[in-house]
Amino acid sequence: MEKFLKITGILFTVLVVIMMLFAAGTVIPAIPVFGSVANFVTVAFQHIWLPLSAAVFVIALLTAIFGKKHRAKHITDTVISFLTLISAAVTVLSMTSTLKRYVDRPNLFPKKQDVSQVVTDTKIYTVSDTGNVELNVYHLSDDKKNKPVMIFIHGGGWVFGSKEDHEYYSKVFAENGYVTFSVDYDISSKTRHLAKTTEKQILEAFAWVRKHAAEYGADAEDLYVTGGSAGGNLAIEIAFKINSGIYSTSSDGTRVPKVKAVSVTFPVADPADFYRNDDMILGGVARNMAYSYTGCSPEEDPELYRSITPVNFITKDAPAVNMLVGREDSLVPPKAAYELADAMGKAGVDCQLIIIPFGNHMFEMADGGMGCNAYLETSFKWFEAHR
């Protein structure tokens, strides 16, 4: 029994130290390694992190009070776990305070909507050299007409991902009266660089939506676009180019409807800046993604990078954009999103930039969590304000 208790005590101390490192990496992003990855966990899963921190502190405190041996160790565990709990509380309070300016009631604990009535259809919208390219249609089987259309473009650094990514989002929009079209597209790789063709391929999906939206009771002219990360880049980029007239028709001549508003999370607002990410842990990942998409560095082909950077296509007709970004995003540096928002403001285009304190990339990955619900609620409000 004594040996078991000793091993348990050692493991508990290891847990306390690891949690302390995650807590420290969250509030002090400059800490090597943990500063790059800790808040993927601590912020995205606050509903787990905060109660876990509290539970570990209570256990450490009780052990320090009632433990008869190793008193100094127990006290040290208690102090460290208390600091971890304080860190967790600070991140929650900071995020709650920020979001109160944009949402009605930030909710720490996941509150998912019932999307069981949403129907999913899979359709082919074009054909490429890899075969059929599909999209999913999420809708309710009701008799309502003229529903707004949402087009969702998945992320994944242009090198992975699918139309089923963040399916909860697509279904929530459908549950709330939209018809959502989530689009697949050919992904790039180390040997297959598709930056010159991906936007035009997705444009075929926009054309397919215009031709078929009415079959689902939707009005293709009431069009909104969303996406995250690389999908956020594509969503803003394509919407800007459609509204400016650069993209007006698909390959078969179908007119593409203009976009009323866009809502995105942590978009790659500047692919060149993304390529140059110098983060110790994720900088290489970003660089490989950008290279796979373009086949070059920004120095080797600056014009190609310019052609996929949204700030270069802002016009007076650009749609309103809602952006949620993590202040400490170590994969997609948020500076370019700040600059894009500033440029839109100077051009007289409506833009709302929501900066999540301590947030990293994918701060909204927990379905129904605080970040997820913040994205959904601000998106609904944004689209309603720009109908």
One Martini backbone bead per residue (centre of mass of N, CA, C, O) as a GRO file, in nm:
protein
  387
    1MET     BB    1   0.058   0.063  -0.021
    2GLU     BB    2   0.297   0.258   0.006
    3LYS     BB    3   0.390   0.229  -0.289
    4PHE     BB    4   0.131   0.330  -0.421
    5LEU     BB    5   0.132   0.614  -0.288
    6LYS     BB    6   0.402   0.702  -0.404
    7ILE     BB    7   0.329   0.679  -0.704
    8THR     BB    8   0.083   0.863  -0.692
    9GLY     BB    9   0.237   1.115  -0.596
   10ILE     BB   10   0.423   1.139  -0.841
   11LEU     BB   11   0.201   1.160  -1.058
   12PHE     BB   12   0.068   1.413  -0.941
   13THR     BB   13   0.313   1.598  -0.971
   14VAL     BB   14   0.337   1.572  -1.273
   15LEU     BB   15   0.060   1.694  -1.332
   16VAL     BB   16   0.110   1.967  -1.198
   17VAL     BB   17   0.349   2.051  -1.379
   18ILE     BB   18   0.214   2.032  -1.655
   19MET     BB   19  -0.013   2.232  -1.593
   20MET     BB   20   0.176   2.467  -1.536
   21LEU     BB   21   0.296   2.483  -1.823
   22PHE     BB   22   0.028   2.543  -1.964
   23ALA     BB   23  -0.040   2.795  -1.804
   24ALA     BB   24   0.217   2.955  -1.872
   25GLY     BB   25   0.186   2.935  -2.187
   26THR     BB   26  -0.077   3.104  -2.191
   27VAL     BB   27   0.023   3.379  -2.033
   28ILE     BB   28   0.328   3.310  -2.170
   29PRO     BB   29   0.406   3.284  -2.500
   30ALA     BB   30   0.735   3.300  -2.480
   31ILE     BB   31   0.742   3.021  -2.404
   32PRO     BB   32   0.883   2.755  -2.492
   33VAL     BB   33   0.658   2.554  -2.668
   34PHE     BB   34   0.410   2.609  -2.471
   35GLY     BB   35   0.346   2.890  -2.607
   36SER     BB   36   0.238   2.739  -2.882
   37VAL     BB   37   0.021   2.499  -2.746
   38ALA     BB   38  -0.143   2.532  -2.480
   39ASN     BB   39  -0.406   2.701  -2.593
   40PHE     BB   40  -0.539   2.467  -2.741
   41VAL     BB   41  -0.648   2.367  -2.460
   42THR     BB   42  -0.717   2.594  -2.243
   43VAL     BB   43  -0.919   2.754  -2.437
   44ALA     BB   44  -1.089   2.547  -2.602
   45PHE     BB   45  -1.113   2.376  -2.299
   46GLN     BB   46  -1.230   2.536  -2.045
   47HIS     BB   47  -1.458   2.335  -1.941
   48ILE     BB   48  -1.212   2.148  -1.840
   49TRP     BB   49  -0.972   2.311  -1.726
   50LEU     BB   50  -1.100   2.454  -1.482
   51PRO     BB   51  -1.208   2.205  -1.321
   52LEU     BB   52  -0.935   2.057  -1.313
   53SER     BB   53  -0.779   2.274  -1.159
   54ALA     BB   54  -0.963   2.267  -0.910
   55ALA     BB   55  -0.932   1.966  -0.838
   56VAL     BB   56  -0.624   1.963  -0.800
   57PHE     BB   57  -0.618   2.174  -0.575
   58VAL     BB   58  -0.794   2.025  -0.369
   59ILE     BB   59  -0.619   1.776  -0.345
   60ALA     BB   60  -0.359   1.923  -0.257
   61LEU     BB   61  -0.478   2.057  -0.005
   62LEU     BB   62  -0.571   1.801   0.146
   63THR     BB   63  -0.293   1.670   0.150
   64ALA     BB   64  -0.152   1.897   0.313
   65ILE     BB   65  -0.339   1.873   0.565
   66PHE     BB   66  -0.346   1.532   0.602
   67GLY     BB   67  -0.063   1.475   0.550
   68LYS     BB   68   0.220   1.310   0.712
   69LYS     BB   69   0.396   1.323   0.454
   70HIS     BB   70   0.567   1.527   0.263
   71ARG     BB   71   0.490   1.834   0.316
   72ALA     BB   72   0.652   2.005   0.114
   73LYS     BB   73   0.537   1.876  -0.140
   74HIS     BB   74   0.236   1.943  -0.089
   75ILE     BB   75   0.272   2.248  -0.082
   76THR     BB   76   0.389   2.280  -0.362
   77ASP     BB   77   0.146   2.161  -0.513
   78THR     BB   78  -0.054   2.373  -0.410
   79VAL     BB   79   0.075   2.626  -0.525
   80ILE     BB   80   0.086   2.542  -0.820
   81SER     BB   81  -0.223   2.476  -0.854
   82PHE     BB   82  -0.316   2.759  -0.784
   83LEU     BB   83  -0.180   2.906  -1.022
   84THR     BB   84  -0.333   2.745  -1.236
   85LEU     BB   85  -0.616   2.836  -1.151
   86ILE     BB   86  -0.571   3.136  -1.197
   87SER     BB   87  -0.510   3.113  -1.497
   88ALA     BB   88  -0.783   2.992  -1.579
   89ALA     BB   89  -0.955   3.228  -1.473
   90VAL     BB   90  -0.832   3.451  -1.646
   91THR     BB   91  -0.907   3.337  -1.925
   92VAL     BB   92  -1.210   3.330  -1.880
   93LEU     BB   93  -1.257   3.629  -1.801
   94SER     BB   94  -1.135   3.753  -2.057
   95MET     BB   95  -1.324   3.621  -2.263
   96THR     BB   96  -1.589   3.712  -2.140
   97SER     BB   97  -1.537   4.017  -2.150
   98THR     BB   98  -1.505   4.033  -2.457
   99LEU     BB   99  -1.780   3.886  -2.552
  100LYS     BB  100  -1.991   4.084  -2.421
  101ARG     BB  101  -1.969   4.285  -2.676
  102TYR     BB  102  -2.111   4.047  -2.886
  103VAL     BB  103  -2.271   3.873  -2.681
  104ASP     BB  104  -2.520   3.791  -2.464
  105ARG     BB  105  -2.401   3.490  -2.337
  106PRO     BB  106  -2.139   3.367  -2.217
  107ASN     BB  107  -2.048   3.011  -2.225
  108LEU     BB  108  -1.849   2.785  -2.077
  109PHE     BB  109  -2.051   2.561  -2.113
  110PRO     BB  110  -2.167   2.347  -2.318
  111LYS     BB  111  -2.418   2.446  -2.581
  112LYS     BB  112  -2.602   2.257  -2.775
  113GLN     BB  113  -2.769   2.216  -3.053
  114ASP     BB  114  -3.042   2.084  -3.211
  115VAL     BB  115  -2.969   1.884  -3.527
  116SER     BB  116  -3.157   1.626  -3.597
  117GLN     BB  117  -3.335   1.763  -3.849
  118VAL     BB  118  -3.104   1.760  -4.034
  119VAL     BB  119  -3.034   1.741  -4.373
  120THR     BB  120  -2.816   1.537  -4.590
  121ASP     BB  121  -2.663   1.618  -4.900
  122THR     BB  122  -2.489   1.478  -5.185
  123LYS     BB  123  -2.299   1.655  -5.438
  124ILE     BB  124  -2.205   1.722  -5.767
  125TYR     BB  125  -2.028   2.014  -5.908
  126THR     BB  126  -1.764   1.869  -6.025
  127VAL     BB  127  -1.471   1.795  -6.234
  128SER     BB  128  -1.159   1.644  -6.205
  129ASP     BB  129  -0.851   1.476  -6.221
  130THR     BB  130  -0.966   1.316  -5.946
  131GLY     BB  131  -1.273   1.370  -5.996
  132ASN     BB  132  -1.521   1.410  -5.803
  133VAL     BB  133  -1.680   1.709  -5.678
  134GLU     BB  134  -1.814   1.799  -5.361
  135LEU     BB  135  -2.121   1.864  -5.176
  136ASN     BB  136  -2.301   1.975  -4.897
  137VAL     BB  137  -2.644   1.965  -4.788
  138TYR     BB  138  -2.805   2.170  -4.542
  139HIS     BB  139  -3.141   2.093  -4.422
  140LEU     BB  140  -3.483   2.145  -4.403
  141SER     BB  141  -3.798   1.971  -4.412
  142ASP     BB  142  -3.965   2.222  -4.554
  143ASP     BB  143  -4.183   2.498  -4.692
  144LYS     BB  144  -3.981   2.705  -4.711
  145LYS     BB  145  -3.883   3.017  -4.848
  146ASN     BB  146  -3.615   3.215  -4.907
  147LYS     BB  147  -3.358   3.118  -4.801
  148PRO     BB  148  -3.065   3.149  -4.688
  149VAL     BB  149  -2.721   3.134  -4.793
  150MET     BB  150  -2.454   2.901  -4.712
  151ILE     BB  151  -2.098   2.902  -4.753
  152PHE     BB  152  -1.862   2.645  -4.682
  153ILE     BB  153  -1.502   2.667  -4.615
  154HIS     BB  154  -1.255   2.476  -4.557
  155GLY     BB  155  -0.977   2.393  -4.401
  156GLY     BB  156  -0.609   2.293  -4.391
  157GLY     BB  157  -0.387   2.455  -4.558
  158TRP     BB  158  -0.479   2.325  -4.849
  159VAL     BB  159  -0.398   1.995  -4.756
  160PHE     BB  160  -0.669   1.956  -4.592
  161GLY     BB  161  -0.985   1.832  -4.565
  162SER     BB  162  -1.354   1.878  -4.550
  163LYS     BB  163  -1.704   1.907  -4.573
  164GLU     BB  164  -1.722   1.784  -4.263
  165ASP     BB  165  -1.609   2.010  -4.135
  166HIS     BB  166  -1.774   2.150  -3.898
  167GLU     BB  167  -2.074   2.033  -3.910
  168TYR     BB  168  -2.214   2.182  -3.686
  169TYR     BB  169  -2.230   2.451  -3.825
  170SER     BB  170  -2.398   2.372  -4.070
  171LYS     BB  171  -2.641   2.272  -3.896
  172VAL     BB  172  -2.703   2.531  -3.741
  173PHE     BB  173  -2.775   2.701  -3.983
  174ALA     BB  174  -3.005   2.517  -4.075
  175GLU     BB  175  -3.173   2.528  -3.809
  176ASN     BB  176  -3.176   2.867  -3.862
  177GLY     BB  177  -3.274   2.885  -4.193
  178TYR     BB  178  -3.054   2.774  -4.359
  179VAL     BB  179  -2.863   2.688  -4.649
  180THR     BB  180  -2.597   2.461  -4.654
  181PHE     BB  181  -2.277   2.473  -4.833
  182SER     BB  182  -2.029   2.226  -4.835
  183VAL     BB  183  -1.696   2.241  -4.970
  184ASP     BB  184  -1.508   2.084  -5.184
  185TYR     BB  185  -1.151   2.047  -5.271
  186ASP     BB  186  -0.863   2.042  -5.407
  187ILE     BB  187  -0.563   1.940  -5.277
  188SER     BB  188  -0.259   2.003  -5.176
  189SER     BB  189   0.102   1.951  -5.221
  190LYS     BB  190   0.437   1.892  -5.271
  191THR     BB  191   0.338   1.817  -5.596
  192ARG     BB  192   0.057   1.998  -5.563
  193HIS     BB  193  -0.017   2.319  -5.698
  194LEU     BB  194  -0.338   2.520  -5.652
  195ALA     BB  195  -0.352   2.840  -5.639
  196LYS     BB  196  -0.456   2.891  -5.951
  197THR     BB  197  -0.744   2.697  -5.907
  198THR     BB  198  -0.921   2.689  -5.646
  199GLU     BB  199  -1.110   2.932  -5.673
  200LYS     BB  200  -1.239   2.839  -5.946
  201GLN     BB  201  -1.354   2.580  -5.836
  202ILE     BB  202  -1.538   2.708  -5.617
  203LEU     BB  203  -1.702   2.876  -5.820
  204GLU     BB  204  -1.864   2.629  -5.919
  205ALA     BB  205  -2.025   2.607  -5.656
  206PHE     BB  206  -2.168   2.877  -5.674
  207ALA     BB  207  -2.314   2.806  -5.938
  208TRP     BB  208  -2.462   2.556  -5.835
  209VAL     BB  209  -2.623   2.706  -5.622
  210ARG     BB  210  -2.777   2.893  -5.810
  211LYS     BB  211  -2.921   2.649  -5.968
  212HIS     BB  212  -3.023   2.479  -5.674
  213ALA     BB  213  -3.141   2.633  -5.427
  214ALA     BB  214  -3.455   2.616  -5.481
  215GLU     BB  215  -3.478   2.305  -5.409
  216TYR     BB  216  -3.434   2.414  -5.085
  217GLY     BB  217  -3.570   2.706  -5.044
  218ALA     BB  218  -3.356   2.902  -5.175
  219ASP     BB  219  -3.173   3.219  -5.204
  220ALA     BB  220  -2.892   3.295  -5.387
  221GLU     BB  221  -2.896   3.616  -5.335
  222ASP     BB  222  -2.879   3.526  -5.021
  223LEU     BB  223  -2.543   3.556  -4.956
  224TYR     BB  224  -2.308   3.359  -4.758
  225VAL     BB  225  -1.975   3.338  -4.601
  226THR     BB  226  -1.753   3.073  -4.477
  227GLY     BB  227  -1.450   3.019  -4.266
  228GLY     BB  228  -1.127   2.860  -4.188
  229SER     BB  229  -0.836   2.983  -4.235
  230ALA     BB  230  -0.797   2.888  -4.541
  231GLY     BB  231  -1.106   2.924  -4.569
  232GLY     BB  232  -1.094   3.225  -4.498
  233ASN     BB  233  -0.931   3.312  -4.737
  234LEU     BB  234  -1.130   3.209  -4.955
  235ALA     BB  235  -1.381   3.359  -4.865
  236ILE     BB  236  -1.274   3.649  -4.897
  237GLU     BB  237  -1.146   3.637  -5.175
  238ILE     BB  238  -1.397   3.550  -5.341
  239ALA     BB  239  -1.591   3.771  -5.247
  240PHE     BB  240  -1.429   4.011  -5.351
  241LYS     BB  241  -1.415   3.913  -5.653
  242ILE     BB  242  -1.714   3.905  -5.705
  243ASN     BB  243  -1.794   4.204  -5.621
  244SER     BB  244  -1.575   4.332  -5.834
  245GLY     BB  245  -1.581   4.125  -6.109
  246ILE     BB  246  -1.360   3.910  -6.147
  247TYR     BB  247  -1.597   3.728  -6.055
  248SER     BB  248  -1.905   3.631  -6.249
  249THR     BB  249  -1.843   3.348  -6.385
  250SER     BB  250  -1.846   3.047  -6.492
  251SER     BB  251  -1.746   2.816  -6.725
  252ASP     BB  252  -2.070   2.814  -6.833
  253GLY     BB  253  -2.186   3.124  -6.759
  254THR     BB  254  -2.272   3.143  -6.478
  255ARG     BB  255  -2.399   3.347  -6.260
  256VAL     BB  256  -2.265   3.502  -5.978
  257PRO     BB  257  -2.348   3.583  -5.679
  258LYS     BB  258  -2.342   3.806  -5.446
  259VAL     BB  259  -2.199   3.903  -5.142
  260LYS     BB  260  -2.308   4.021  -4.832
  261ALA     BB  261  -2.141   3.827  -4.623
  262VAL     BB  262  -1.873   3.759  -4.380
  263SER     BB  263  -1.746   3.473  -4.177
  264VAL     BB  264  -1.445   3.429  -3.979
  265THR     BB  265  -1.165   3.221  -3.879
  266PHE     BB  266  -0.845   3.256  -3.864
  267PRO     BB  267  -0.728   3.388  -4.121
  268VAL     BB  268  -0.533   3.390  -4.415
  269ALA     BB  269  -0.463   3.710  -4.495
  270ASP     BB  270  -0.137   3.634  -4.545
  271PRO     BB  271   0.053   3.405  -4.704
  272ALA     BB  272   0.335   3.531  -4.662
  273ASP     BB  273   0.318   3.553  -4.355
  274PHE     BB  274   0.269   3.253  -4.316
  275TYR     BB  275   0.538   3.156  -4.439
  276ARG     BB  276   0.708   3.346  -4.219
  277ASN     BB  277   0.672   3.185  -3.982
  278ASP     BB  278   0.874   3.175  -3.661
  279ASP     BB  279   0.777   2.951  -3.506
  280MET     BB  280   0.919   2.689  -3.339
  281ILE     BB  281   0.677   2.478  -3.398
  282LEU     BB  282   0.473   2.608  -3.652
  283GLY     BB  283   0.638   2.736  -3.883
  284GLY     BB  284   0.689   2.484  -4.064
  285VAL     BB  285   0.395   2.420  -4.119
  286ALA     BB  286   0.319   2.681  -4.261
  287ARG     BB  287   0.530   2.669  -4.485
  288ASN     BB  288   0.437   2.398  -4.611
  289MET     BB  289   0.154   2.490  -4.685
  290ALA     BB  290   0.226   2.731  -4.867
  291TYR     BB  291   0.403   2.567  -5.062
  292SER     BB  292   0.193   2.361  -5.153
  293TYR     BB  293   0.003   2.576  -5.278
  294THR     BB  294   0.236   2.741  -5.460
  295GLY     BB  295   0.551   2.632  -5.504
  296CYS     BB  296   0.661   2.882  -5.324
  297SER     BB  297   0.791   3.172  -5.244
  298PRO     BB  298   0.749   3.508  -5.212
  299GLU     BB  299   1.023   3.570  -5.361
  300GLU     BB  300   0.973   3.394  -5.623
  301ASP     BB  301   0.633   3.483  -5.623
  302PRO     BB  302   0.477   3.768  -5.553
  303GLU     BB  303   0.227   3.764  -5.745
  304LEU     BB  304   0.089   3.514  -5.639
  305TYR     BB  305   0.053   3.614  -5.350
  306ARG     BB  306  -0.109   3.866  -5.426
  307SER     BB  307  -0.352   3.692  -5.565
  308ILE     BB  308  -0.413   3.561  -5.244
  309THR     BB  309  -0.466   3.859  -5.116
  310PRO     BB  310  -0.730   4.036  -4.999
  311VAL     BB  311  -0.626   4.339  -4.970
  312ASN     BB  312  -0.600   4.362  -5.299
  313PHE     BB  313  -0.954   4.341  -5.321
  314ILE     BB  314  -1.056   4.605  -5.222
  315THR     BB  315  -1.379   4.750  -5.237
  316LYS     BB  316  -1.678   4.917  -5.219
  317ASP     BB  317  -1.822   4.615  -5.277
  318ALA     BB  318  -1.743   4.478  -5.040
  319PRO     BB  319  -1.806   4.272  -4.805
  320ALA     BB  320  -1.885   4.213  -4.501
  321VAL     BB  321  -1.661   4.146  -4.213
  322ASN     BB  322  -1.616   3.874  -3.986
  323MET     BB  323  -1.358   3.842  -3.727
  324LEU     BB  324  -1.194   3.565  -3.560
  325VAL     BB  325  -0.914   3.588  -3.333
  326GLY     BB  326  -0.617   3.487  -3.200
  327ARG     BB  327  -0.379   3.655  -3.027
  328GLU     BB  328  -0.191   3.362  -3.005
  329ASP     BB  329  -0.140   3.271  -3.290
  330SER     BB  330   0.099   3.017  -3.407
  331LEU     BB  331   0.009   2.964  -3.713
  332VAL     BB  332  -0.172   3.237  -3.763
  333PRO     BB  333  -0.084   3.534  -3.774
  334PRO     BB  334  -0.286   3.818  -3.679
  335LYS     BB  335  -0.170   4.076  -3.814
  336ALA     BB  336  -0.310   4.055  -4.097
  337ALA     BB  337  -0.599   4.091  -3.988
  338TYR     BB  338  -0.560   4.372  -3.878
  339GLU     BB  339  -0.481   4.498  -4.152
  340LEU     BB  340  -0.740   4.428  -4.300
  341ALA     BB  341  -0.936   4.580  -4.119
  342ASP     BB  342  -0.804   4.857  -4.161
  343ALA     BB  343  -0.839   4.867  -4.472
  344MET     BB  344  -1.146   4.848  -4.472
  345GLY     BB  345  -1.203   5.101  -4.309
  346LYS     BB  346  -1.059   5.299  -4.512
  347ALA     BB  347  -1.271   5.193  -4.751
  348GLY     BB  348  -1.568   5.164  -4.611
  349VAL     BB  349  -1.575   4.872  -4.490
  350ASP     BB  350  -1.732   4.647  -4.313
  351CYS     BB  351  -1.573   4.558  -3.991
  352GLN     BB  352  -1.524   4.279  -3.758
  353LEU     BB  353  -1.297   4.252  -3.481
  354ILE     BB  354  -1.221   3.957  -3.289
  355ILE     BB  355  -1.024   3.925  -2.996
  356ILE     BB  356  -0.885   3.647  -2.840
  357PRO     BB  357  -0.776   3.596  -2.545
  358PHE     BB  358  -0.520   3.355  -2.555
  359GLY     BB  359  -0.575   3.266  -2.837
  360ASN     BB  360  -0.564   3.022  -3.067
  361HIS     BB  361  -0.587   2.808  -3.282
  362MET     BB  362  -0.893   2.673  -3.262
  363PHE     BB  363  -1.067   2.801  -3.013
  364GLU     BB  364  -1.354   2.653  -3.147
  365MET     BB  365  -1.345   2.323  -3.142
  366ALA     BB  366  -1.572   2.311  -2.928
  367ASP     BB  367  -1.870   2.207  -2.936
  368GLY     BB  368  -2.050   2.460  -2.766
  369GLY     BB  369  -1.849   2.644  -2.688
  370MET     BB  370  -1.747   2.957  -2.646
  371GLY     BB  371  -1.615   2.997  -2.927
  372CYS     BB  372  -1.833   2.868  -3.100
  373ASN     BB  373  -2.076   3.048  -3.005
  374ALA     BB  374  -1.947   3.314  -3.086
  375TYR     BB  375  -1.938   3.263  -3.385
  376LEU     BB  376  -2.238   3.210  -3.431
  377GLU     BB  377  -2.365   3.467  -3.308
  378THR     BB  378  -2.203   3.678  -3.473
  379SER     BB  379  -2.291   3.575  -3.748
  380PHE     BB  380  -2.595   3.613  -3.728
  381LYS     BB  381  -2.582   3.917  -3.668
  382TRP     BB  382  -2.422   4.000  -3.919
  383PHE     BB  383  -2.617   3.898  -4.137
  384GLU     BB  384  -2.869   4.050  -4.043
  385ALA     BB  385  -2.729   4.340  -4.074
  386HIS     BB  386  -2.667   4.250  -4.411
  387ARG     BB  387  -2.954   4.199  -4.576
   0.00000   0.00000   0.00000
